[in-house]
Amino acid sequence: MNFFRLAKSFQSEETGAVTVDWVVLTAAVVGLGVAALSAVKTGTGSLSSKINDYLASQEISSTF
């Protein structure tokens, strides 16, 4: 009988629920950040390569 009383007490306890909610929300935000980073990563790599090629092809004029 003591086990059933302990199980009922554990079921009605809510102090850890807020912590679990915050952990889940934080994990979701981190997951979305990683997904956004992976989506943008390939585009920025090719764009920076194009910018590098353009700047390398430019000549610097020392006279006005």
LOZAMAR-965118 format. One record per atom (N, C-alpha, C, O): residue number from 0; atom name; x, y, z. Coordinates in Angstrom, 2 decimals. Layout:
N
@pos = NUM	site = CA	east = X	north = Y	up = Z
...
//
This chain:
64
@pos = 0	site = N	east = 0.82	north = -1.20	up = 0.00
@pos = 0	site = CA	east = 0.00	north = 0.00	up = 0.00
@pos = 0	site = C	east = 0.86	north = 1.26	up = 0.00
@pos = 0	site = O	east = 0.47	north = 2.29	up = -0.56
@pos = 1	site = N	east = 2.02	north = 1.18	up = 0.62
@pos = 1	site = CA	east = 2.90	north = 2.33	up = 0.68
@pos = 1	site = C	east = 3.36	north = 2.73	up = -0.73
@pos = 1	site = O	east = 3.55	north = 3.91	up = -1.01
@pos = 2	site = N	east = 3.55	north = 1.73	up = -1.60
@pos = 2	site = CA	east = 3.98	north = 2.00	up = -2.97
@pos = 2	site = C	east = 2.92	north = 2.81	up = -3.72
@pos = 2	site = O	east = 3.25	north = 3.74	up = -4.46
@pos = 3	site = N	east = 1.65	north = 2.45	up = -3.53
@pos = 3	site = CA	east = 0.57	north = 3.17	up = -4.23
@pos = 3	site = C	east = 0.47	north = 4.61	up = -3.74
@pos = 3	site = O	east = 0.19	north = 5.52	up = -4.52
@pos = 4	site = N	east = 0.70	north = 4.83	up = -2.46
@pos = 4	site = CA	east = 0.69	north = 6.19	up = -1.92
@pos = 4	site = C	east = 1.86	north = 6.99	up = -2.50
@pos = 4	site = O	east = 1.70	north = 8.17	up = -2.82
@pos = 5	site = N	east = 3.01	north = 6.37	up = -2.63
@pos = 5	site = CA	east = 4.18	north = 7.03	up = -3.21
@pos = 5	site = C	east = 3.96	north = 7.33	up = -4.69
@pos = 5	site = O	east = 4.33	north = 8.41	up = -5.17
@pos = 6	site = N	east = 3.35	north = 6.40	up = -5.42
@pos = 6	site = CA	east = 3.08	north = 6.62	up = -6.84
@pos = 6	site = C	east = 2.07	north = 7.75	up = -7.03
@pos = 6	site = O	east = 2.21	north = 8.55	up = -7.96
@pos = 7	site = N	east = 1.06	north = 7.81	up = -6.17
@pos = 7	site = CA	east = 0.06	north = 8.87	up = -6.27
@pos = 7	site = C	east = 0.69	north = 10.23	up = -5.95
@pos = 7	site = O	east = 0.36	north = 11.23	up = -6.59
@pos = 8	site = N	east = 1.56	north = 10.27	up = -4.98
@pos = 8	site = CA	east = 2.27	north = 11.50	up = -4.63
@pos = 8	site = C	east = 3.18	north = 11.94	up = -5.77
@pos = 8	site = O	east = 3.27	north = 13.13	up = -6.08
@pos = 9	site = N	east = 3.86	north = 10.99	up = -6.40
@pos = 9	site = CA	east = 4.74	north = 11.31	up = -7.52
@pos = 9	site = C	east = 3.96	north = 11.84	up = -8.71
@pos = 9	site = O	east = 4.42	north = 12.74	up = -9.41
@pos = 10	site = N	east = 2.79	north = 11.27	up = -8.94
@pos = 10	site = CA	east = 1.97	north = 11.69	up = -10.07
@pos = 10	site = C	east = 1.43	north = 13.10	up = -9.89
@pos = 10	site = O	east = 1.29	north = 13.84	up = -10.87
@pos = 11	site = N	east = 1.12	north = 13.49	up = -8.67
@pos = 11	site = CA	east = 0.55	north = 14.82	up = -8.43
@pos = 11	site = C	east = 1.62	north = 15.90	up = -8.27
@pos = 11	site = O	east = 1.29	north = 17.08	up = -8.23
@pos = 12	site = N	east = 2.88	north = 15.52	up = -8.19
@pos = 12	site = CA	east = 3.97	north = 16.49	up = -8.05
@pos = 12	site = C	east = 4.18	north = 17.23	up = -9.36
@pos = 12	site = O	east = 4.26	north = 16.60	up = -10.42
@pos = 13	site = N	east = 4.27	north = 18.57	up = -9.33
@pos = 13	site = CA	east = 4.41	north = 19.36	up = -10.54
@pos = 13	site = C	east = 5.63	north = 20.28	up = -10.53
@pos = 13	site = O	east = 5.75	north = 21.11	up = -11.43
@pos = 14	site = N	east = 6.50	north = 20.17	up = -9.57
@pos = 14	site = CA	east = 7.63	north = 21.10	up = -9.49
@pos = 14	site = C	east = 8.64	north = 20.89	up = -10.61
@pos = 14	site = O	east = 9.29	north = 21.86	up = -11.01
@pos = 15	site = N	east = 8.80	north = 19.71	up = -11.13
@pos = 15	site = CA	east = 9.76	north = 19.45	up = -12.20
@pos = 15	site = C	east = 9.20	north = 19.70	up = -13.58
@pos = 15	site = O	east = 9.95	north = 19.69	up = -14.56
@pos = 16	site = N	east = 7.88	north = 19.92	up = -13.69
@pos = 16	site = CA	east = 7.25	north = 20.08	up = -14.99
@pos = 16	site = C	east = 7.74	north = 21.34	up = -15.70
@pos = 16	site = O	east = 7.92	north = 21.34	up = -16.92
@pos = 17	site = N	east = 7.95	north = 22.41	up = -14.96
@pos = 17	site = CA	east = 8.42	north = 23.66	up = -15.56
@pos = 17	site = C	east = 9.82	north = 23.48	up = -16.11
@pos = 17	site = O	east = 10.13	north = 24.00	up = -17.19
@pos = 18	site = N	east = 10.66	north = 22.78	up = -15.41
@pos = 18	site = CA	east = 12.02	north = 22.52	up = -15.88
@pos = 18	site = C	east = 12.00	north = 21.72	up = -17.17
@pos = 18	site = O	east = 12.75	north = 22.02	up = -18.09
@pos = 19	site = N	east = 11.17	north = 20.72	up = -17.23
@pos = 19	site = CA	east = 11.07	north = 19.91	up = -18.44
@pos = 19	site = C	east = 10.58	north = 20.76	up = -19.60
@pos = 19	site = O	east = 11.08	north = 20.62	up = -20.72
@pos = 20	site = N	east = 9.60	north = 21.63	up = -19.37
@pos = 20	site = CA	east = 9.11	north = 22.52	up = -20.42
@pos = 20	site = C	east = 10.22	north = 23.40	up = -20.96
@pos = 20	site = O	east = 10.36	north = 23.55	up = -22.17
@pos = 21	site = N	east = 11.02	north = 23.98	up = -20.06
@pos = 21	site = CA	east = 12.10	north = 24.86	up = -20.51
@pos = 21	site = C	east = 13.18	north = 24.10	up = -21.26
@pos = 21	site = O	east = 13.75	north = 24.62	up = -22.22
@pos = 22	site = N	east = 13.46	north = 22.89	up = -20.84
@pos = 22	site = CA	east = 14.46	north = 22.09	up = -21.54
@pos = 22	site = C	east = 13.97	north = 21.76	up = -22.95
@pos = 22	site = O	east = 14.75	north = 21.82	up = -23.90
@pos = 23	site = N	east = 12.71	north = 21.41	up = -23.08
@pos = 23	site = CA	east = 12.16	north = 21.10	up = -24.40
@pos = 23	site = C	east = 12.15	north = 22.34	up = -25.29
@pos = 23	site = O	east = 12.50	north = 22.26	up = -26.46
@pos = 24	site = N	east = 11.74	north = 23.48	up = -24.74
@pos = 24	site = CA	east = 11.73	north = 24.71	up = -25.53
@pos = 24	site = C	east = 13.14	north = 25.12	up = -25.95
@pos = 24	site = O	east = 13.34	north = 25.54	up = -27.09
@pos = 25	site = N	east = 14.10	north = 25.01	up = -25.06
@pos = 25	site = CA	east = 15.48	north = 25.35	up = -25.39
@pos = 25	site = C	east = 16.03	north = 24.42	up = -26.46
@pos = 25	site = O	east = 16.72	north = 24.87	up = -27.38
@pos = 26	site = N	east = 15.73	north = 23.15	up = -26.35
@pos = 26	site = CA	east = 16.18	north = 22.19	up = -27.38
@pos = 26	site = C	east = 15.55	north = 22.51	up = -28.73
@pos = 26	site = O	east = 16.20	north = 22.37	up = -29.76
@pos = 27	site = N	east = 14.30	north = 22.94	up = -28.74
@pos = 27	site = CA	east = 13.64	north = 23.30	up = -29.99
@pos = 27	site = C	east = 14.29	north = 24.53	up = -30.61
@pos = 27	site = O	east = 14.49	north = 24.58	up = -31.83
@pos = 28	site = N	east = 14.62	north = 25.52	up = -29.80
@pos = 28	site = CA	east = 15.27	north = 26.73	up = -30.32
@pos = 28	site = C	east = 16.65	north = 26.40	up = -30.87
@pos = 28	site = O	east = 17.03	north = 26.89	up = -31.94
@pos = 29	site = N	east = 17.40	north = 25.58	up = -30.18
@pos = 29	site = CA	east = 18.73	north = 25.18	up = -30.66
@pos = 29	site = C	east = 18.59	north = 24.38	up = -31.95
@pos = 29	site = O	east = 19.37	north = 24.56	up = -32.88
@pos = 30	site = N	east = 17.61	north = 23.50	up = -32.02
@pos = 30	site = CA	east = 17.39	north = 22.71	up = -33.23
@pos = 30	site = C	east = 17.03	north = 23.59	up = -34.42
@pos = 30	site = O	east = 17.51	north = 23.36	up = -35.53
@pos = 31	site = N	east = 16.18	north = 24.58	up = -34.20
@pos = 31	site = CA	east = 15.84	north = 25.51	up = -35.28
@pos = 31	site = C	east = 17.05	north = 26.32	up = -35.72
@pos = 31	site = O	east = 17.21	north = 26.60	up = -36.91
@pos = 32	site = N	east = 17.89	north = 26.71	up = -34.78
@pos = 32	site = CA	east = 19.10	north = 27.44	up = -35.13
@pos = 32	site = C	east = 20.05	north = 26.61	up = -35.98
@pos = 32	site = O	east = 20.62	north = 27.10	up = -36.95
@pos = 33	site = N	east = 20.20	north = 25.36	up = -35.62
@pos = 33	site = CA	east = 21.07	north = 24.47	up = -36.40
@pos = 33	site = C	east = 20.49	north = 24.23	up = -37.79
@pos = 33	site = O	east = 21.23	north = 24.20	up = -38.77
@pos = 34	site = N	east = 19.18	north = 24.07	up = -37.87
@pos = 34	site = CA	east = 18.54	north = 23.88	up = -39.17
@pos = 34	site = C	east = 18.70	north = 25.12	up = -40.05
@pos = 34	site = O	east = 18.97	north = 25.00	up = -41.25
@pos = 35	site = N	east = 18.54	north = 26.29	up = -39.47
@pos = 35	site = CA	east = 18.71	north = 27.53	up = -40.24
@pos = 35	site = C	east = 20.16	north = 27.69	up = -40.69
@pos = 35	site = O	east = 20.42	north = 28.10	up = -41.82
@pos = 36	site = N	east = 21.09	north = 27.36	up = -39.83
@pos = 36	site = CA	east = 22.51	north = 27.45	up = -40.19
@pos = 36	site = C	east = 22.86	north = 26.51	up = -41.33
@pos = 36	site = O	east = 23.59	north = 26.89	up = -42.25
@pos = 37	site = N	east = 22.36	north = 25.30	up = -41.29
@pos = 37	site = CA	east = 22.66	north = 24.36	up = -42.36
@pos = 37	site = C	east = 22.00	north = 24.76	up = -43.67
@pos = 37	site = O	east = 22.53	north = 24.47	up = -44.74
@pos = 38	site = N	east = 20.85	north = 25.44	up = -43.60
@pos = 38	site = CA	east = 20.19	north = 25.89	up = -44.82
@pos = 38	site = C	east = 20.94	north = 27.05	up = -45.45
@pos = 38	site = O	east = 20.96	north = 27.17	up = -46.68
@pos = 39	site = N	east = 21.55	north = 27.90	up = -44.65
@pos = 39	site = CA	east = 22.22	north = 29.10	up = -45.16
@pos = 39	site = C	east = 23.69	north = 28.82	up = -45.51
@pos = 39	site = O	east = 24.28	north = 29.55	up = -46.30
@pos = 40	site = N	east = 24.26	north = 27.78	up = -44.94
@pos = 40	site = CA	east = 25.69	north = 27.52	up = -45.07
@pos = 40	site = C	east = 26.14	north = 27.35	up = -46.52
@pos = 40	site = O	east = 27.16	north = 27.92	up = -46.91
@pos = 41	site = N	east = 25.42	north = 26.60	up = -47.32
@pos = 41	site = CA	east = 25.84	north = 26.36	up = -48.69
@pos = 41	site = C	east = 25.74	north = 27.62	up = -49.53
@pos = 41	site = O	east = 26.60	north = 27.88	up = -50.37
@pos = 42	site = N	east = 24.71	north = 28.41	up = -49.32
@pos = 42	site = CA	east = 24.55	north = 29.64	up = -50.09
@pos = 42	site = C	east = 25.62	north = 30.66	up = -49.77
@pos = 42	site = O	east = 26.12	north = 31.34	up = -50.68
@pos = 43	site = N	east = 25.99	north = 30.79	up = -48.53
@pos = 43	site = CA	east = 27.01	north = 31.77	up = -48.16
@pos = 43	site = C	east = 28.39	north = 31.34	up = -48.65
@pos = 43	site = O	east = 29.22	north = 32.19	up = -48.96
@pos = 44	site = N	east = 28.64	north = 30.06	up = -48.71
@pos = 44	site = CA	east = 29.93	north = 29.58	up = -49.22
@pos = 44	site = C	east = 30.12	north = 29.93	up = -50.68
@pos = 44	site = O	east = 31.19	north = 30.40	up = -51.07
@pos = 45	site = N	east = 29.10	north = 29.70	up = -51.49
@pos = 45	site = CA	east = 29.23	north = 30.02	up = -52.92
@pos = 45	site = C	east = 29.23	north = 31.53	up = -53.14
@pos = 45	site = O	east = 29.92	north = 32.02	up = -54.03
@pos = 46	site = N	east = 28.48	north = 32.26	up = -52.36
@pos = 46	site = CA	east = 28.47	north = 33.72	up = -52.49
@pos = 46	site = C	east = 29.82	north = 34.32	up = -52.13
@pos = 46	site = O	east = 30.30	north = 35.21	up = -52.84
@pos = 47	site = N	east = 30.42	north = 33.86	up = -51.06
@pos = 47	site = CA	east = 31.72	north = 34.40	up = -50.69
@pos = 47	site = C	east = 32.79	north = 34.03	up = -51.72
@pos = 47	site = O	east = 33.73	north = 34.80	up = -51.94
@pos = 48	site = N	east = 32.65	north = 32.89	up = -52.35
@pos = 48	site = CA	east = 33.58	north = 32.51	up = -53.42
@pos = 48	site = C	east = 33.43	north = 33.45	up = -54.62
@pos = 48	site = O	east = 34.43	north = 33.85	up = -55.22
@pos = 49	site = N	east = 32.20	north = 33.80	up = -54.98
@pos = 49	site = CA	east = 31.96	north = 34.72	up = -56.09
@pos = 49	site = C	east = 32.50	north = 36.12	up = -55.77
@pos = 49	site = O	east = 33.07	north = 36.78	up = -56.64
@pos = 50	site = N	east = 32.30	north = 36.57	up = -54.55
@pos = 50	site = CA	east = 32.82	north = 37.88	up = -54.14
@pos = 50	site = C	east = 34.34	north = 37.89	up = -54.18
@pos = 50	site = O	east = 34.95	north = 38.86	up = -54.63
@pos = 51	site = N	east = 34.96	north = 36.82	up = -53.73
@pos = 51	site = CA	east = 36.42	north = 36.71	up = -53.76
@pos = 51	site = C	east = 36.94	north = 36.76	up = -55.20
@pos = 51	site = O	east = 37.92	north = 37.44	up = -55.48
@pos = 52	site = N	east = 36.30	north = 36.04	up = -56.09
@pos = 52	site = CA	east = 36.72	north = 36.05	up = -57.49
@pos = 52	site = C	east = 36.58	north = 37.44	up = -58.10
@pos = 52	site = O	east = 37.46	north = 37.88	up = -58.84
@pos = 53	site = N	east = 35.49	north = 38.13	up = -57.81
@pos = 53	site = CA	east = 35.28	north = 39.47	up = -58.35
@pos = 53	site = C	east = 36.33	north = 40.45	up = -57.82
@pos = 53	site = O	east = 36.90	north = 41.22	up = -58.59
@pos = 54	site = N	east = 36.57	north = 40.41	up = -56.52
@pos = 54	site = CA	east = 37.55	north = 41.34	up = -55.94
@pos = 54	site = C	east = 38.97	north = 41.04	up = -56.43
@pos = 54	site = O	east = 39.77	north = 41.96	up = -56.58
@pos = 55	site = N	east = 39.27	north = 39.78	up = -56.66
@pos = 55	site = CA	east = 40.60	north = 39.42	up = -57.15
@pos = 55	site = C	east = 40.81	north = 39.90	up = -58.58
@pos = 55	site = O	east = 41.95	north = 40.15	up = -58.99
@pos = 56	site = N	east = 39.74	north = 40.03	up = -59.35
@pos = 56	site = CA	east = 39.88	north = 40.45	up = -60.75
@pos = 56	site = C	east = 39.95	north = 41.98	up = -60.90
@pos = 56	site = O	east = 40.22	north = 42.47	up = -62.00
@pos = 57	site = N	east = 39.72	north = 42.71	up = -59.86
@pos = 57	site = CA	east = 39.74	north = 44.18	up = -59.93
@pos = 57	site = C	east = 41.16	north = 44.71	up = -59.80
@pos = 57	site = O	east = 42.00	north = 44.15	up = -59.08
@pos = 58	site = N	east = 41.41	north = 45.80	up = -60.52
@pos = 58	site = CA	east = 42.72	north = 46.45	up = -60.43
@pos = 58	site = C	east = 42.62	north = 47.67	up = -59.55
@pos = 58	site = O	east = 41.60	north = 48.35	up = -59.55
@pos = 59	site = N	east = 43.68	north = 47.94	up = -58.80
@pos = 59	site = CA	east = 43.72	north = 49.11	up = -57.93
@pos = 59	site = C	east = 44.44	north = 50.22	up = -58.67
@pos = 59	site = O	east = 45.59	north = 50.06	up = -59.10
@pos = 60	site = N	east = 43.77	north = 51.36	up = -58.83
@pos = 60	site = CA	east = 44.36	north = 52.51	up = -59.51
@pos = 60	site = C	east = 44.97	north = 53.43	up = -58.46
@pos = 60	site = O	east = 44.30	north = 53.84	up = -57.51
@pos = 61	site = N	east = 46.23	north = 53.75	up = -58.65
@pos = 61	site = CA	east = 46.90	north = 54.61	up = -57.66
@pos = 61	site = C	east = 46.86	north = 56.08	up = -58.05
@pos = 61	site = O	east = 47.32	north = 56.93	up = -57.30
@pos = 62	site = N	east = 46.30	north = 56.40	up = -59.23
@pos = 62	site = CA	east = 46.20	north = 57.81	up = -59.64
@pos = 62	site = C	east = 44.73	north = 58.21	up = -59.67
@pos = 62	site = O	east = 43.84	north = 57.38	up = -59.84
@pos = 63	site = N	east = 44.50	north = 59.50	up = -59.50
@pos = 63	site = CA	east = 43.13	north = 59.98	up = -59.52
@pos = 63	site = C	east = 42.89	north = 60.56	up = -60.85
@pos = 63	site = O	east = 41.79	north = 61.04	up = -61.12
//
